[in-house]
Amino acid sequence: MIEERFMASFINCYFIGLGVLLGGVIIGGLGAFLVGQPPLTMMVKIEKGLKIWAIVAAIGGTFDAITNFQRGIFYGETLSIFKQILLIIAAMGGTHTASLILHWLTQEQM
């Protein structure tokens, strides 16, 4: 059975990825407006550069992911690898959802 703690981490990864990307893009768009640049265009540019960092922030931003992969490969704990892959997929799903919301708001092409 899947532990309850893992499901909480899975959901947290999704929403952290979503929040980091949306929050960063909105604040970046506000900054672009304050310096006289087109905010919607800058929001799309910021989103492209911030997406990978939102994923890293969602999975913890530390070497835990690498440690889990190492345990899975060298010590035969395949469940650790599987859980880490699922957490990365959840973070990617959150950032993709944020990207879709952003493109819906700005009406830019993906």
PDB file as gemmi writes it, atoms N, CA and C in Angstrom:
CRYST1    1.000    1.000    1.000  90.00  90.00  90.00 P 1                      
ATOM      1  N   MET A   1       0.825  -1.188   0.000  1.00  0.00           N  
ATOM      2  CA  MET A   1       0.000   0.000   0.000  1.00  0.00           C  
ATOM      3  C   MET A   1       0.869   1.251   0.000  1.00  0.00           C  
ATOM      4  N   ILE A   2       0.343   2.295  -0.566  1.00  0.00           N  
ATOM      5  CA  ILE A   2       1.052   3.568  -0.589  1.00  0.00           C  
ATOM      6  C   ILE A   2       0.829   4.270   0.746  1.00  0.00           C  
ATOM      7  N   GLU A   3       1.899   4.776   1.315  1.00  0.00           N  
ATOM      8  CA  GLU A   3       1.793   5.459   2.595  1.00  0.00           C  
ATOM      9  C   GLU A   3       1.029   6.768   2.443  1.00  0.00           C  
ATOM     10  N   GLU A   4       0.341   7.147   3.501  1.00  0.00           N  
ATOM     11  CA  GLU A   4      -0.382   8.420   3.500  1.00  0.00           C  
ATOM     12  C   GLU A   4       0.584   9.591   3.367  1.00  0.00           C  
ATOM     13  N   ARG A   5       1.749   9.462   3.955  1.00  0.00           N  
ATOM     14  CA  ARG A   5       2.747  10.524   3.884  1.00  0.00           C  
ATOM     15  C   ARG A   5       3.182  10.766   2.440  1.00  0.00           C  
ATOM     16  N   PHE A   6       3.294   9.704   1.666  1.00  0.00           N  
ATOM     17  CA  PHE A   6       3.682   9.870   0.272  1.00  0.00           C  
ATOM     18  C   PHE A   6       2.600  10.616  -0.504  1.00  0.00           C  
ATOM     19  N   MET A   7       1.340  10.279  -0.254  1.00  0.00           N  
ATOM     20  CA  MET A   7       0.250  10.960  -0.967  1.00  0.00           C  
ATOM     21  C   MET A   7       0.230  12.450  -0.621  1.00  0.00           C  
ATOM     22  N   ALA A   8       0.519  12.772   0.621  1.00  0.00           N  
ATOM     23  CA  ALA A   8       0.586  14.186   1.010  1.00  0.00           C  
ATOM     24  C   ALA A   8       1.735  14.876   0.283  1.00  0.00           C  
ATOM     25  N   SER A   9       2.869  14.216   0.179  1.00  0.00           N  
ATOM     26  CA  SER A   9       4.016  14.779  -0.549  1.00  0.00           C  
ATOM     27  C   SER A   9       3.700  14.931  -2.029  1.00  0.00           C  
ATOM     28  N   PHE A  10       2.987  13.962  -2.585  1.00  0.00           N  
ATOM     29  CA  PHE A  10       2.605  13.990  -3.994  1.00  0.00           C  
ATOM     30  C   PHE A  10       1.733  15.214  -4.283  1.00  0.00           C  
ATOM     31  N   ILE A  11       0.728  15.426  -3.446  1.00  0.00           N  
ATOM     32  CA  ILE A  11      -0.173  16.574  -3.625  1.00  0.00           C  
ATOM     33  C   ILE A  11       0.569  17.882  -3.380  1.00  0.00           C  
ATOM     34  N   ASN A  12       1.426  17.902  -2.361  1.00  0.00           N  
ATOM     35  CA  ASN A  12       2.214  19.108  -2.088  1.00  0.00           C  
ATOM     36  C   ASN A  12       3.114  19.463  -3.258  1.00  0.00           C  
ATOM     37  N   CYS A  13       3.757  18.474  -3.865  1.00  0.00           N  
ATOM     38  CA  CYS A  13       4.637  18.737  -5.009  1.00  0.00           C  
ATOM     39  C   CYS A  13       3.868  19.387  -6.152  1.00  0.00           C  
ATOM     40  N   TYR A  14       2.668  18.894  -6.403  1.00  0.00           N  
ATOM     41  CA  TYR A  14       1.849  19.458  -7.473  1.00  0.00           C  
ATOM     42  C   TYR A  14       1.559  20.936  -7.207  1.00  0.00           C  
ATOM     43  N   PHE A  15       1.077  21.235  -6.015  1.00  0.00           N  
ATOM     44  CA  PHE A  15       0.664  22.603  -5.728  1.00  0.00           C  
ATOM     45  C   PHE A  15       1.838  23.546  -5.495  1.00  0.00           C  
ATOM     46  N   ILE A  16       2.951  23.036  -5.019  1.00  0.00           N  
ATOM     47  CA  ILE A  16       4.137  23.887  -4.894  1.00  0.00           C  
ATOM     48  C   ILE A  16       4.645  24.271  -6.274  1.00  0.00           C  
ATOM     49  N   GLY A  17       4.696  23.315  -7.206  1.00  0.00           N  
ATOM     50  CA  GLY A  17       5.096  23.628  -8.579  1.00  0.00           C  
ATOM     51  C   GLY A  17       4.164  24.650  -9.214  1.00  0.00           C  
ATOM     52  N   LEU A  18       2.872  24.471  -8.997  1.00  0.00           N  
ATOM     53  CA  LEU A  18       1.876  25.406  -9.521  1.00  0.00           C  
ATOM     54  C   LEU A  18       2.065  26.792  -8.916  1.00  0.00           C  
ATOM     55  N   GLY A  19       2.220  26.858  -7.607  1.00  0.00           N  
ATOM     56  CA  GLY A  19       2.319  28.142  -6.918  1.00  0.00           C  
ATOM     57  C   GLY A  19       3.604  28.896  -7.206  1.00  0.00           C  
ATOM     58  N   VAL A  20       4.715  28.166  -7.262  1.00  0.00           N  
ATOM     59  CA  VAL A  20       5.997  28.832  -7.541  1.00  0.00           C  
ATOM     60  C   VAL A  20       5.965  29.456  -8.928  1.00  0.00           C  
ATOM     61  N   LEU A  21       5.470  28.729  -9.902  1.00  0.00           N  
ATOM     62  CA  LEU A  21       5.460  29.261 -11.267  1.00  0.00           C  
ATOM     63  C   LEU A  21       4.471  30.412 -11.412  1.00  0.00           C  
ATOM     64  N   LEU A  22       3.250  30.232 -10.931  1.00  0.00           N  
ATOM     65  CA  LEU A  22       2.264  31.315 -11.058  1.00  0.00           C  
ATOM     66  C   LEU A  22       2.683  32.550 -10.267  1.00  0.00           C  
ATOM     67  N   GLY A  23       3.132  32.349  -9.047  1.00  0.00           N  
ATOM     68  CA  GLY A  23       3.556  33.483  -8.224  1.00  0.00           C  
ATOM     69  C   GLY A  23       4.741  34.214  -8.815  1.00  0.00           C  
ATOM     70  N   GLY A  24       5.725  33.468  -9.273  1.00  0.00           N  
ATOM     71  CA  GLY A  24       6.910  34.086  -9.870  1.00  0.00           C  
ATOM     72  C   GLY A  24       6.584  34.864 -11.127  1.00  0.00           C  
ATOM     73  N   VAL A  25       5.696  34.308 -11.933  1.00  0.00           N  
ATOM     74  CA  VAL A  25       5.329  34.977 -13.185  1.00  0.00           C  
ATOM     75  C   VAL A  25       4.511  36.235 -12.909  1.00  0.00           C  
ATOM     76  N   ILE A  26       3.601  36.169 -11.961  1.00  0.00           N  
ATOM     77  CA  ILE A  26       2.775  37.345 -11.651  1.00  0.00           C  
ATOM     78  C   ILE A  26       3.628  38.465 -11.057  1.00  0.00           C  
ATOM     79  N   ILE A  27       4.508  38.130 -10.126  1.00  0.00           N  
ATOM     80  CA  ILE A  27       5.386  39.146  -9.540  1.00  0.00           C  
ATOM     81  C   ILE A  27       6.355  39.680 -10.597  1.00  0.00           C  
ATOM     82  N   GLY A  28       6.854  38.804 -11.463  1.00  0.00           N  
ATOM     83  CA  GLY A  28       7.730  39.252 -12.549  1.00  0.00           C  
ATOM     84  C   GLY A  28       7.009  40.170 -13.525  1.00  0.00           C  
ATOM     85  N   GLY A  29       5.733  39.878 -13.797  1.00  0.00           N  
ATOM     86  CA  GLY A  29       4.934  40.751 -14.655  1.00  0.00           C  
ATOM     87  C   GLY A  29       4.703  42.110 -14.021  1.00  0.00           C  
ATOM     88  N   LEU A  30       4.515  42.129 -12.709  1.00  0.00           N  
ATOM     89  CA  LEU A  30       4.373  43.396 -11.991  1.00  0.00           C  
ATOM     90  C   LEU A  30       5.664  44.204 -12.077  1.00  0.00           C  
ATOM     91  N   GLY A  31       6.788  43.525 -11.920  1.00  0.00           N  
ATOM     92  CA  GLY A  31       8.083  44.203 -12.050  1.00  0.00           C  
ATOM     93  C   GLY A  31       8.295  44.749 -13.448  1.00  0.00           C  
ATOM     94  N   ALA A  32       7.890  43.985 -14.458  1.00  0.00           N  
ATOM     95  CA  ALA A  32       8.014  44.461 -15.836  1.00  0.00           C  
ATOM     96  C   ALA A  32       7.157  45.703 -16.055  1.00  0.00           C  
ATOM     97  N   PHE A  33       5.963  45.713 -15.486  1.00  0.00           N  
ATOM     98  CA  PHE A  33       5.082  46.876 -15.600  1.00  0.00           C  
ATOM     99  C   PHE A  33       5.717  48.106 -14.958  1.00  0.00           C  
ATOM    100  N   LEU A  34       6.340  47.909 -13.800  1.00  0.00           N  
ATOM    101  CA  LEU A  34       6.935  49.034 -13.078  1.00  0.00           C  
ATOM    102  C   LEU A  34       8.119  49.652 -13.817  1.00  0.00           C  
ATOM    103  N   VAL A  35       8.823  48.865 -14.625  1.00  0.00           N  
ATOM    104  CA  VAL A  35       9.959  49.417 -15.372  1.00  0.00           C  
ATOM    105  C   VAL A  35       9.595  49.764 -16.812  1.00  0.00           C  
ATOM    106  N   GLY A  36       8.318  49.667 -17.161  1.00  0.00           N  
ATOM    107  CA  GLY A  36       7.870  50.118 -18.466  1.00  0.00           C  
ATOM    108  C   GLY A  36       7.954  49.092 -19.582  1.00  0.00           C  
ATOM    109  N   GLN A  37       8.090  47.824 -19.250  1.00  0.00           N  
ATOM    110  CA  GLN A  37       8.105  46.776 -20.272  1.00  0.00           C  
ATOM    111  C   GLN A  37       6.706  46.171 -20.379  1.00  0.00           C  
ATOM    112  N   PRO A  38       6.402  45.515 -21.506  1.00  0.00           N  
ATOM    113  CA  PRO A  38       5.075  44.901 -21.644  1.00  0.00           C  
ATOM    114  C   PRO A  38       4.924  43.715 -20.682  1.00  0.00           C  
ATOM    115  N   PRO A  39       4.020  43.814 -19.709  1.00  0.00           N  
ATOM    116  CA  PRO A  39       3.945  42.783 -18.673  1.00  0.00           C  
ATOM    117  C   PRO A  39       3.524  41.407 -19.178  1.00  0.00           C  
ATOM    118  N   LEU A  40       2.558  41.332 -20.084  1.00  0.00           N  
ATOM    119  CA  LEU A  40       2.088  40.024 -20.540  1.00  0.00           C  
ATOM    120  C   LEU A  40       3.159  39.293 -21.341  1.00  0.00           C  
ATOM    121  N   THR A  41       3.871  40.018 -22.179  1.00  0.00           N  
ATOM    122  CA  THR A  41       4.957  39.404 -22.946  1.00  0.00           C  
ATOM    123  C   THR A  41       6.075  38.948 -22.023  1.00  0.00           C  
ATOM    124  N   MET A  42       6.396  39.771 -21.042  1.00  0.00           N  
ATOM    125  CA  MET A  42       7.445  39.402 -20.093  1.00  0.00           C  
ATOM    126  C   MET A  42       7.021  38.220 -19.227  1.00  0.00           C  
ATOM    127  N   MET A  43       5.746  38.122 -18.916  1.00  0.00           N  
ATOM    128  CA  MET A  43       5.266  36.994 -18.126  1.00  0.00           C  
ATOM    129  C   MET A  43       5.504  35.676 -18.852  1.00  0.00           C  
ATOM    130  N   VAL A  44       5.283  35.663 -20.151  1.00  0.00           N  
ATOM    131  CA  VAL A  44       5.512  34.442 -20.929  1.00  0.00           C  
ATOM    132  C   VAL A  44       7.000  34.120 -20.985  1.00  0.00           C  
ATOM    133  N   LYS A  45       7.839  35.144 -21.148  1.00  0.00           N  
ATOM    134  CA  LYS A  45       9.289  34.912 -21.166  1.00  0.00           C  
ATOM    135  C   LYS A  45       9.789  34.409 -19.817  1.00  0.00           C  
ATOM    136  N   ILE A  46       9.284  34.986 -18.743  1.00  0.00           N  
ATOM    137  CA  ILE A  46       9.685  34.564 -17.400  1.00  0.00           C  
ATOM    138  C   ILE A  46       9.255  33.121 -17.150  1.00  0.00           C  
ATOM    139  N   GLU A  47       8.082  32.773 -17.616  1.00  0.00           N  
ATOM    140  CA  GLU A  47       7.554  31.414 -17.414  1.00  0.00           C  
ATOM    141  C   GLU A  47       8.468  30.362 -18.019  1.00  0.00           C  
ATOM    142  N   LYS A  48       9.006  30.654 -19.184  1.00  0.00           N  
ATOM    143  CA  LYS A  48       9.880  29.675 -19.847  1.00  0.00           C  
ATOM    144  C   LYS A  48      11.157  29.431 -19.055  1.00  0.00           C  
ATOM    145  N   GLY A  49      11.700  30.470 -18.435  1.00  0.00           N  
ATOM    146  CA  GLY A  49      12.928  30.314 -17.668  1.00  0.00           C  
ATOM    147  C   GLY A  49      12.710  29.808 -16.252  1.00  0.00           C  
ATOM    148  N   LEU A  50      11.531  30.042 -15.709  1.00  0.00           N  
ATOM    149  CA  LEU A  50      11.256  29.696 -14.317  1.00  0.00           C  
ATOM    150  C   LEU A  50      10.698  28.287 -14.146  1.00  0.00           C  
ATOM    151  N   LYS A  51      10.259  27.676 -15.233  1.00  0.00           N  
ATOM    152  CA  LYS A  51       9.570  26.388 -15.139  1.00  0.00           C  
ATOM    153  C   LYS A  51      10.432  25.304 -14.492  1.00  0.00           C  
ATOM    154  N   ILE A  52      11.676  25.161 -14.907  1.00  0.00           N  
ATOM    155  CA  ILE A  52      12.532  24.115 -14.352  1.00  0.00           C  
ATOM    156  C   ILE A  52      12.821  24.373 -12.881  1.00  0.00           C  
ATOM    157  N   TRP A  53      12.940  25.652 -12.499  1.00  0.00           N  
ATOM    158  CA  TRP A  53      13.224  25.973 -11.101  1.00  0.00           C  
ATOM    159  C   TRP A  53      12.012  25.730 -10.218  1.00  0.00           C  
ATOM    160  N   ALA A  54      10.827  25.858 -10.774  1.00  0.00           N  
ATOM    161  CA  ALA A  54       9.617  25.531 -10.016  1.00  0.00           C  
ATOM    162  C   ALA A  54       9.556  24.030  -9.737  1.00  0.00           C  
ATOM    163  N   ILE A  55       9.984  23.225 -10.702  1.00  0.00           N  
ATOM    164  CA  ILE A  55      10.027  21.774 -10.495  1.00  0.00           C  
ATOM    165  C   ILE A  55      11.041  21.433  -9.412  1.00  0.00           C  
ATOM    166  N   VAL A  56      12.216  22.055  -9.478  1.00  0.00           N  
ATOM    167  CA  VAL A  56      13.255  21.804  -8.471  1.00  0.00           C  
ATOM    168  C   VAL A  56      12.764  22.216  -7.086  1.00  0.00           C  
ATOM    169  N   ALA A  57      12.105  23.355  -6.992  1.00  0.00           N  
ATOM    170  CA  ALA A  57      11.587  23.809  -5.698  1.00  0.00           C  
ATOM    171  C   ALA A  57      10.507  22.863  -5.177  1.00  0.00           C  
ATOM    172  N   ALA A  58       9.684  22.340  -6.074  1.00  0.00           N  
ATOM    173  CA  ALA A  58       8.594  21.462  -5.653  1.00  0.00           C  
ATOM    174  C   ALA A  58       9.099  20.136  -5.100  1.00  0.00           C  
ATOM    175  N   ILE A  59      10.180  19.604  -5.649  1.00  0.00           N  
ATOM    176  CA  ILE A  59      10.671  18.316  -5.142  1.00  0.00           C  
ATOM    177  C   ILE A  59      11.619  18.490  -3.974  1.00  0.00           C  
ATOM    178  N   GLY A  60      11.811  19.701  -3.526  1.00  0.00           N  
ATOM    179  CA  GLY A  60      12.585  19.927  -2.320  1.00  0.00           C  
ATOM    180  C   GLY A  60      13.822  20.753  -2.527  1.00  0.00           C  
ATOM    181  N   GLY A  61      14.338  20.809  -3.726  1.00  0.00           N  
ATOM    182  CA  GLY A  61      15.489  21.641  -4.011  1.00  0.00           C  
ATOM    183  C   GLY A  61      16.774  21.173  -3.364  1.00  0.00           C  
ATOM    184  N   THR A  62      16.822  19.943  -2.883  1.00  0.00           N  
ATOM    185  CA  THR A  62      18.030  19.434  -2.243  1.00  0.00           C  
ATOM    186  C   THR A  62      18.505  18.200  -2.998  1.00  0.00           C  
ATOM    187  N   PHE A  63      19.443  17.521  -2.408  1.00  0.00           N  
ATOM    188  CA  PHE A  63      19.966  16.310  -3.028  1.00  0.00           C  
ATOM    189  C   PHE A  63      19.179  15.069  -2.623  1.00  0.00           C  
ATOM    190  N   ASP A  64      17.999  15.244  -2.016  1.00  0.00           N  
ATOM    191  CA  ASP A  64      17.192  14.088  -1.631  1.00  0.00           C  
ATOM    192  C   ASP A  64      16.796  13.245  -2.834  1.00  0.00           C  
ATOM    193  N   ALA A  65      16.475  13.905  -3.938  1.00  0.00           N  
ATOM    194  CA  ALA A  65      16.102  13.153  -5.134  1.00  0.00           C  
ATOM    195  C   ALA A  65      17.264  12.304  -5.620  1.00  0.00           C  
ATOM    196  N   ILE A  66      18.456  12.873  -5.618  1.00  0.00           N  
ATOM    197  CA  ILE A  66      19.635  12.125  -6.060  1.00  0.00           C  
ATOM    198  C   ILE A  66      19.935  10.990  -5.085  1.00  0.00           C  
ATOM    199  N   THR A  67      19.782  11.245  -3.801  1.00  0.00           N  
ATOM    200  CA  THR A  67      20.005  10.207  -2.794  1.00  0.00           C  
ATOM    201  C   THR A  67      19.014   9.062  -2.962  1.00  0.00           C  
ATOM    202  N   ASN A  68      17.758   9.393  -3.250  1.00  0.00           N  
ATOM    203  CA  ASN A  68      16.758   8.346  -3.470  1.00  0.00           C  
ATOM    204  C   ASN A  68      17.073   7.521  -4.704  1.00  0.00           C  
ATOM    205  N   PHE A  69      17.533   8.170  -5.770  1.00  0.00           N  
ATOM    206  CA  PHE A  69      17.928   7.418  -6.959  1.00  0.00           C  
ATOM    207  C   PHE A  69      19.123   6.518  -6.655  1.00  0.00           C  
ATOM    208  N   GLN A  70      20.065   7.028  -5.883  1.00  0.00           N  
ATOM    209  CA  GLN A  70      21.241   6.236  -5.520  1.00  0.00           C  
ATOM    210  C   GLN A  70      20.830   5.006  -4.710  1.00  0.00           C  
ATOM    211  N   ARG A  71      19.939   5.197  -3.747  1.00  0.00           N  
ATOM    212  CA  ARG A  71      19.454   4.064  -2.960  1.00  0.00           C  
ATOM    213  C   ARG A  71      18.762   3.038  -3.842  1.00  0.00           C  
ATOM    214  N   GLY A  72      17.981   3.530  -4.791  1.00  0.00           N  
ATOM    215  CA  GLY A  72      17.263   2.622  -5.676  1.00  0.00           C  
ATOM    216  C   GLY A  72      18.183   1.832  -6.584  1.00  0.00           C  
ATOM    217  N   ILE A  73      19.214   2.484  -7.092  1.00  0.00           N  
ATOM    218  CA  ILE A  73      20.113   1.819  -8.033  1.00  0.00           C  
ATOM    219  C   ILE A  73      21.105   0.917  -7.316  1.00  0.00           C  
ATOM    220  N   PHE A  74      21.771   1.441  -6.302  1.00  0.00           N  
ATOM    221  CA  PHE A  74      22.865   0.696  -5.680  1.00  0.00           C  
ATOM    222  C   PHE A  74      22.411  -0.263  -4.589  1.00  0.00           C  
ATOM    223  N   TYR A  75      21.282   0.012  -3.954  1.00  0.00           N  
ATOM    224  CA  TYR A  75      20.831  -0.845  -2.859  1.00  0.00           C  
ATOM    225  C   TYR A  75      19.577  -1.636  -3.217  1.00  0.00           C  
ATOM    226  N   GLY A  76      19.120  -1.514  -4.446  1.00  0.00           N  
ATOM    227  CA  GLY A  76      17.991  -2.313  -4.903  1.00  0.00           C  
ATOM    228  C   GLY A  76      16.638  -1.879  -4.372  1.00  0.00           C  
ATOM    229  N   GLU A  77      16.523  -0.666  -3.894  1.00  0.00           N  
ATOM    230  CA  GLU A  77      15.243  -0.165  -3.395  1.00  0.00           C  
ATOM    231  C   GLU A  77      14.491   0.505  -4.542  1.00  0.00           C  
ATOM    232  N   THR A  78      13.840  -0.306  -5.344  1.00  0.00           N  
ATOM    233  CA  THR A  78      13.159   0.234  -6.522  1.00  0.00           C  
ATOM    234  C   THR A  78      11.956   1.094  -6.145  1.00  0.00           C  
ATOM    235  N   LEU A  79      11.393   0.867  -4.978  1.00  0.00           N  
ATOM    236  CA  LEU A  79      10.256   1.680  -4.549  1.00  0.00           C  
ATOM    237  C   LEU A  79      10.663   3.143  -4.369  1.00  0.00           C  
ATOM    238  N   SER A  80      11.899   3.379  -3.918  1.00  0.00           N  
ATOM    239  CA  SER A  80      12.393   4.757  -3.759  1.00  0.00           C  
ATOM    240  C   SER A  80      12.467   5.469  -5.103  1.00  0.00           C  
ATOM    241  N   ILE A  81      12.959   4.764  -6.114  1.00  0.00           N  
ATOM    242  CA  ILE A  81      13.034   5.358  -7.458  1.00  0.00           C  
ATOM    243  C   ILE A  81      11.633   5.658  -7.968  1.00  0.00           C  
ATOM    244  N   PHE A  82      10.728   4.709  -7.805  1.00  0.00           N  
ATOM    245  CA  PHE A  82       9.367   4.879  -8.295  1.00  0.00           C  
ATOM    246  C   PHE A  82       8.685   6.068  -7.616  1.00  0.00           C  
ATOM    247  N   LYS A  83       8.844   6.188  -6.294  1.00  0.00           N  
ATOM    248  CA  LYS A  83       8.241   7.310  -5.571  1.00  0.00           C  
ATOM    249  C   LYS A  83       8.825   8.640  -6.039  1.00  0.00           C  
ATOM    250  N   GLN A  84      10.138   8.677  -6.235  1.00  0.00           N  
ATOM    251  CA  GLN A  84      10.776   9.925  -6.654  1.00  0.00           C  
ATOM    252  C   GLN A  84      10.326  10.325  -8.054  1.00  0.00           C  
ATOM    253  N   ILE A  85      10.186   9.354  -8.937  1.00  0.00           N  
ATOM    254  CA  ILE A  85       9.694   9.645 -10.290  1.00  0.00           C  
ATOM    255  C   ILE A  85       8.273  10.189 -10.224  1.00  0.00           C  
ATOM    256  N   LEU A  86       7.438   9.607  -9.369  1.00  0.00           N  
ATOM    257  CA  LEU A  86       6.069  10.110  -9.226  1.00  0.00           C  
ATOM    258  C   LEU A  86       6.037  11.534  -8.671  1.00  0.00           C  
ATOM    259  N   LEU A  87       6.931  11.845  -7.741  1.00  0.00           N  
ATOM    260  CA  LEU A  87       6.986  13.210  -7.204  1.00  0.00           C  
ATOM    261  C   LEU A  87       7.421  14.204  -8.277  1.00  0.00           C  
ATOM    262  N   ILE A  88       8.378  13.798  -9.111  1.00  0.00           N  
ATOM    263  CA  ILE A  88       8.824  14.675 -10.203  1.00  0.00           C  
ATOM    264  C   ILE A  88       7.697  14.875 -11.210  1.00  0.00           C  
ATOM    265  N   ILE A  89       6.950  13.814 -11.504  1.00  0.00           N  
ATOM    266  CA  ILE A  89       5.812  13.930 -12.428  1.00  0.00           C  
ATOM    267  C   ILE A  89       4.743  14.855 -11.843  1.00  0.00           C  
ATOM    268  N   ALA A  90       4.496  14.761 -10.534  1.00  0.00           N  
ATOM    269  CA  ALA A  90       3.519  15.654  -9.895  1.00  0.00           C  
ATOM    270  C   ALA A  90       3.970  17.104 -10.002  1.00  0.00           C  
ATOM    271  N   ALA A  91       5.251  17.355  -9.762  1.00  0.00           N  
ATOM    272  CA  ALA A  91       5.774  18.722  -9.872  1.00  0.00           C  
ATOM    273  C   ALA A  91       5.663  19.226 -11.306  1.00  0.00           C  
ATOM    274  N   MET A  92       5.958  18.356 -12.267  1.00  0.00           N  
ATOM    275  CA  MET A  92       5.838  18.746 -13.673  1.00  0.00           C  
ATOM    276  C   MET A  92       4.381  19.017 -14.038  1.00  0.00           C  
ATOM    277  N   GLY A  93       3.469  18.240 -13.469  1.00  0.00           N  
ATOM    278  CA  GLY A  93       2.045  18.479 -13.704  1.00  0.00           C  
ATOM    279  C   GLY A  93       1.600  19.828 -13.158  1.00  0.00           C  
ATOM    280  N   GLY A  94       2.096  20.180 -11.986  1.00  0.00           N  
ATOM    281  CA  GLY A  94       1.758  21.480 -11.400  1.00  0.00           C  
ATOM    282  C   GLY A  94       2.281  22.637 -12.227  1.00  0.00           C  
ATOM    283  N   THR A  95       3.524  22.508 -12.698  1.00  0.00           N  
ATOM    284  CA  THR A  95       4.074  23.591 -13.515  1.00  0.00           C  
ATOM    285  C   THR A  95       3.385  23.659 -14.872  1.00  0.00           C  
ATOM    286  N   HIS A  96       2.977  22.510 -15.397  1.00  0.00           N  
ATOM    287  CA  HIS A  96       2.269  22.536 -16.682  1.00  0.00           C  
ATOM    288  C   HIS A  96       0.887  23.175 -16.517  1.00  0.00           C  
ATOM    289  N   THR A  97       0.225  22.880 -15.413  1.00  0.00           N  
ATOM    290  CA  THR A  97      -1.066  23.517 -15.141  1.00  0.00           C  
ATOM    291  C   THR A  97      -0.906  25.031 -15.023  1.00  0.00           C  
ATOM    292  N   ALA A  98       0.131  25.464 -14.319  1.00  0.00           N  
ATOM    293  CA  ALA A  98       0.399  26.899 -14.201  1.00  0.00           C  
ATOM    294  C   ALA A  98       0.684  27.508 -15.563  1.00  0.00           C  
ATOM    295  N   SER A  99       1.406  26.786 -16.399  1.00  0.00           N  
ATOM    296  CA  SER A  99       1.711  27.263 -17.741  1.00  0.00           C  
ATOM    297  C   SER A  99       0.436  27.406 -18.573  1.00  0.00           C  
ATOM    298  N   LEU A 100      -0.457  26.440 -18.461  1.00  0.00           N  
ATOM    299  CA  LEU A 100      -1.731  26.524 -19.188  1.00  0.00           C  
ATOM    300  C   LEU A 100      -2.570  27.702 -18.701  1.00  0.00           C  
ATOM    301  N   ILE A 101      -2.609  27.921 -17.392  1.00  0.00           N  
ATOM    302  CA  ILE A 101      -3.346  29.062 -16.835  1.00  0.00           C  
ATOM    303  C   ILE A 101      -2.745  30.371 -17.340  1.00  0.00           C  
ATOM    304  N   LEU A 102      -1.428  30.452 -17.345  1.00  0.00           N  
ATOM    305  CA  LEU A 102      -0.751  31.660 -17.816  1.00  0.00           C  
ATOM    306  C   LEU A 102      -1.061  31.929 -19.284  1.00  0.00           C  
ATOM    307  N   HIS A 103      -0.981  30.898 -20.108  1.00  0.00           N  
ATOM    308  CA  HIS A 103      -1.257  31.097 -21.530  1.00  0.00           C  
ATOM    309  C   HIS A 103      -2.734  31.398 -21.769  1.00  0.00           C  
ATOM    310  N   TRP A 104      -3.596  30.900 -20.915  1.00  0.00           N  
ATOM    311  CA  TRP A 104      -5.004  31.231 -21.016  1.00  0.00           C  
ATOM    312  C   TRP A 104      -5.226  32.703 -20.659  1.00  0.00           C  
ATOM    313  N   LEU A 105      -4.534  33.179 -19.633  1.00  0.00           N  
ATOM    314  CA  LEU A 105      -4.689  34.576 -19.211  1.00  0.00           C  
ATOM    315  C   LEU A 105      -4.067  35.556 -20.200  1.00  0.00           C  
ATOM    316  N   THR A 106      -2.908  35.216 -20.744  1.00  0.00           N  
ATOM    317  CA  THR A 106      -2.203  36.146 -21.628  1.00  0.00           C  
ATOM    318  C   THR A 106      -2.583  35.984 -23.092  1.00  0.00           C  
ATOM    319  N   GLN A 107      -3.265  34.906 -23.428  1.00  0.00           N  
ATOM    320  CA  GLN A 107      -3.665  34.603 -24.804  1.00  0.00           C  
ATOM    321  C   GLN A 107      -2.468  34.451 -25.737  1.00  0.00           C  
ATOM    322  N   GLU A 108      -1.338  34.019 -25.193  1.00  0.00           N  
ATOM    323  CA  GLU A 108      -0.149  33.746 -26.001  1.00  0.00           C  
ATOM    324  C   GLU A 108      -0.213  32.310 -26.491  1.00  0.00           C  
ATOM    325  N   GLN A 109       0.448  32.055 -27.602  1.00  0.00           N  
ATOM    326  CA  GLN A 109       0.528  30.688 -28.118  1.00  0.00           C  
ATOM    327  C   GLN A 109       1.565  29.908 -27.331  1.00  0.00           C  
ATOM    328  N   MET A 110       1.291  28.634 -27.102  1.00  0.00           N  
ATOM    329  CA  MET A 110       2.241  27.810 -26.345  1.00  0.00           C  
ATOM    330  C   MET A 110       3.378  27.358 -27.215  1.00  0.00           C  
TER     331      MET A 110                                                      
END                                                                             
